Amino acid sequence: MSRVVLKLGSSVVADDGGVPRADVLAGVCDVLAELHRAGEEAIVVSSGAIAHGVRVMGLNQRPTTIADLQAASAVGQGKLYRVYDELLRERGVTSAQVLLTFFDMSARTHYLNARQTLTTLLAWRVLPVINENDTTATDEISFGDNDFLAAQVAVLVAADRLLLLTDIDGLYTADPRVHPDARIVAEVDDFAQLEELEIGHTTSPLGSGGMRSKVVAAEMATAAGIETVICNGLQTASLRAVLSGEGGGTRFAARQARYSSFKLWLKYAKPSRGTLVVDSGAARAVRDGSASLLPVGVVDVLGDFDAGDAVEIAAQREDDEGGGSAGPGPTLAKGICNYSAPELRRVAGLKSADVREVLPRATEEAVHRDYLVLG
């Protein structure tokens, strides 16, 4: 038995006018029902609620303000899920609507609760249909597009495969709608090979994603050992071919998982609230991955954060004359800080014994190695 996450972009769910593509959604639900009958587990992550709401309200274009986007989503979300529910029920599949927010992913307890709910639904042979809860999202706490959400869900449930369905056949060497001679990239084993490609942010009029966000989602999922495919969701035959292993689309090979589920959550889901700039000795210890970060190695504290927040850890950048710090260099790692920003500023650069003099109840580590993941 395998577990697959299918993400449908707005351009797959609806046409440029926001009208649901009934034939496409019926074809996708045919495939989902086939997987279900074969004993496989599937999760759908669907965009399109805002697009559907825009059509229902007769708006000329996708709104730009967060309040209007939330309102459009509120109008469209229930109606869009009803389409999925009816199509799946006609095919003998019970579905459930699940709405997630960035907070559900970034707060560890909520993250674990979301995992428990989804795994329970799968155990009950119920197919979850997931979307971001746009009605409560804000500019600061939003997935931005559902490619990121789909990758997070795939990691959350330890999926075997993630399929990102779009309105073109896969990743091309350039945008095929602008460059007719662009070639499809059949397989990606090394993300460095994509650096020279023209991977843009072009989206449909009612969408918010783009090919770049799909590549980032693929990088996130494959780091967790999840094979990812970008493929054409408008053609049911292409979707079946990808699922059966016959090829098609752009395949991103799963990489050997380097991190535990906790560290994957920390790396990809929990937002950073600040940066710790560290000296060369601390930077080496962090790179080795075998040592915790102590206050003595911290030379600067950037941002305003509380104990328990995630922070970036960056090496100190020296100025051209070799003098003092010229700010943070490249990010080395990310971790859970045991100090608030004001506390750490008081003890930065101090040895452990001196730290205890200033903050008697403080822990020895600024960031413990068990709560640290390399960048």
N, C-alpha and C positions, 0 to 999 in steps of 0.2 A: 504494500500500500504506500502510495506517495502522496505528498501534500504540495499543492500548487496554489500560488496567488496570482490572479489575473487582474491587472489594472486597466480599466477602460478610460481613455482620455475623452475630453469633451467632444473632440472631433469625431470620435467613434460613436459616442452616445447620441449626438444630435448634429443636424446639419448647421450651416452658417446662420440660419434663421432661428435656431434653437428648437426646431421640431425634432422630436425623438426619431431615430432611425429604426423604425419598427422591425424591418426585415433583418437588419444587422443584429439588433438585440435578440431577436428570435433565434438567429443562427448561433449566437454565443450561448444562449440558454440551451439550445440543442446539444452543444458540445458539453456544457456543464452537466446536463442530465446524463449524457453518455459516461462521463467520468464518475458520476454518482453511482450509476448502475454497476460500473466496474469495480466499485469499492474504494475508489480514490477519494481523497479529501480536497475540496476546493474552497477558496475564499475569493470573493470579488471586492475590489476596491474601485469605486466608480466616481468619476467626475460627472458634471453635467447638471447638478442641481441649480446652480446659478443660471446657466444657459436656459434651462427649462423655465425658471422663474421669469427671466427676461422676456421669453416668448409669451407666457401667460399674461404678463402685465402690459404687453404691447410696446415695450421700450425699443428705441431705435438701435441701441448698441449696449454692450456690456458696461455696467456702471463702473466708476472709478473710486468713489468714496467707500469707506469701509461700512458705513451705515446702510448705503444702498445695496452693497453686495450682500450684507447680512439679511436685509429684507427680501432681496431676490431669492436667496437660498431658502429662506423660510417658506416662501411661496412654492418653490420648485421641489424641495427635498422629498416631501411626503408623496407628491404626485409621481416623481421619478421612481421612488422605491416601489410604489404600487405597480408600475409597469414590470419591474423585475419579479415581484411577488406573484403576479398573475401568470407571467410566462413560465416561471419555474413550477408553480403549482400545477399548471396544465400538463407539465412533463413529469409529475410525480415527485417533485423535490420541494421540501419545506425550507423556507428561507427565514432569516432574521435580519432586521435592520440594526446596525451598530454605528453610532456616531462617536467619533473620537476627536479630541482636541490636542494641541501641542502639550498642554499640561498633563494630559493622560500619559504621554510618552516621557515627559521630562521628570515627573515625580515618580520615584521608584515604587512606592506602594501602589499608586494608580496603574503603573506599568504592569506590575505583577497581577493586579486585579483584572486588567484588560486581557492578559494572557490566559488567566483562569477561565474567564467568560468565553473566550474564543475556543479554547481547547474543549470546554464542556459542550459548546454547541456542536463542534465537530464530532465529539463522542456520541452525541444524540443524533447524528446524521442530519444535522441542520446546516444549510449553506449560509454563512454570514455575508451580508452585503454592506460594505463599509464606505463611509464618506467622512470627510472632515466635518465637524460641527460648525459650519460657517456662520450660523446664527449667533454664536457667542465668541467667535474668533476675533482677534484684533490685529492691527498691523504688527504689534510686537510679538504676539503668540499665535502665529499662523504657520501652517506647513508651506504656504505659498503656492504649492501645487501638489497634486496627489501622487506624483512620482516618488517624492520623498516619503509620503505616508505609506505608500505601497511597500517600499523597501523596509521601512520600520516594521510594518506588519509581518513581512516575510521573516525578518530577524526575530521578531517577537514570538512567532509560532514555530520557529525552526523549520521553515518550508524547505522543500527540495528544489523547487524551481519558482522563479518569478518571471511572469510574462507581462511586458509593457506593451499594450495594444495601442497603435496609433493609426493614422490615415495614410502612411506610406510604408514601403516594404521593410524598412529597417534604417540603420545608420549608413549614410552615404559619405563619400569623401568631401562633398560640399552639398549645399541645399539643392536637390534635383529640380525644384521648382524655379530656381534662378539659374542653375548651371546644368543644362541638358546632358552634358558629357560626364556628369558625376557618376561614380561607380559605387555600388553597394559594398559595404565591408561585411563579409560573411562571418568572420570570427575575430574575437579580440582576446588575446592571451596576456597582453601587457598594455596597461593603460597609457604608458609612455608613448606607445606608437600612435596615439590619437592626437598628440600635441600639435602636429602640423595640419590637421584637418580643420576645415571651416565649420565648426560645430556651433550653431547659433541658437538664438532664443526665439526663432520664428514660431508663432502659434496660430491657431485658428482665431477668428474674430471673437469667439466666445470662450476661449480657453485661457489658461494662465501659465501653461508650462512651456515646453520646447524641447528640442533634442538634447540640449546641454543638460537639462535637469534629469533626463532619462539616463544619460551617461553617468552622472553623479549617483543616481539611484542604483545603477548597475555596479558601480564601484563599491558602494556601501554593502549591497547584498552579497556580492562575490567575496568580499572580505570575511563574511560570515559563513563561507562555504556553500553559498546558494547560487546555482547556475541561473543566469538571467538572459532573457531573449527579448529584443525589441522587434516587433513584427506587425504586420498589417492586420488590424482587427476588423476591417471592413469585409474581408473575404474569409468565409467560414472554412473553405478548403485549405487556405494557408494556415489558419489556426490549428486545424486538425493535423496538418503535416508537421508543424512544430511540436505539437504535443506527442505525436507518435515517433518523433526522432528522425523524421525524413528530411529535415533541414528546412531552410527558409529563414528569413529575417537575419538579424545580427545576434550571434551567440557570444555571450561573455562567460568564459569558463570559470567554474567555481575555483576559488583559491583555497589553500589549506587554512582552515580557521585558526587564527593566532590567539584569539582571546576567548575568555569565558563569556557567558551571556551577560553578566554584570558589566564587564569591561566593554562589550559591544554597546550596551545601553549608555554607558558613560561616554564612549567615543562619539556616538552618533546621535543620541537622543537628548542628553542633558545639556542645556545651554551653558556656555561659559559666562561668568559675570565679571571676570577681571583677569589680570596677567601678573605672574610672578617672574621678575627678571632675576636670573641666578648667575653666580660667578662660574668661572671655567671648571673648577673642581666639582661643583654641584652639577654642572651640565654633563660632565663625563659620567658621573654616578647615575644620573637620570637616563642617559643614553644606554648605559649597560643594563638598565632595568632591574638591577639587583639591590638597589638601595633606596631608602626613603629620602625625601627632601627635608632637611632640617632648616630651622630659621637662620643658622649661621651662613648658609649658602645663598640667602636671599639678599639682593642688593637694591631692589626697588619693588614697590607694590603699586600696581595700576588698577584703577577701578574702585567700585564700592560694592563689597560683597559681605555676606554673613558666613559664619562657620557652617559647613555642610554644603556650601555652594561649589560648583565646578569652576576651576580656573585654568587658564593656559599657563604653561611653563615655558619660558623663552630664555635662551642664552643672552648674556650681556653683549651688546655690540660696542666695540671700542672705536673711538674717533680716529681720524687719519693720523694724528700725532701720537697715538698710543696713550692718550690721557685718560680722562674719566669716561663714564658710560655715555654713550650716544643713544640710549634707548634700547628697546628689546630687539633682538635678532629674530631669526626664524623660530617658529614654535617647535619645541621638542616633544612636548607631552601635554596631557590634560589630566587633571586629578581633582579629587574632593579635598578641599582645604579644611583643616581643623581649626583655623583661626578666622575671625572677621578681619576685614581690611584694616581697621584702626588698630586692632590688637597686633597684627603682624607687622605693621609699620613701627610699633613700639619695640619689637624684639628682633627685627631684621638685622642680620649680621652678628647676633649674639650667640655665644656658645650655650649649650643646654643648661648648665648650672646657672648662668646669668639670666637665662629666660625664666627659670623658676623663681628667681629673685623678683622679677618684674611681674610675672603672671604665675602665682604659686600653683594654680589648678590647671595650668596648660599642659597639654600632651607634648611629648618630646618632638614629634614630627609635625612639620607644617603640612606635608602631604605624605601619607603612608604609602609604601610601595604596593600594597594590596589594593589601593584605591587610586592607582595611577596607570594610565595607558599611554603608550608612545604615540606621537602624532603621525 
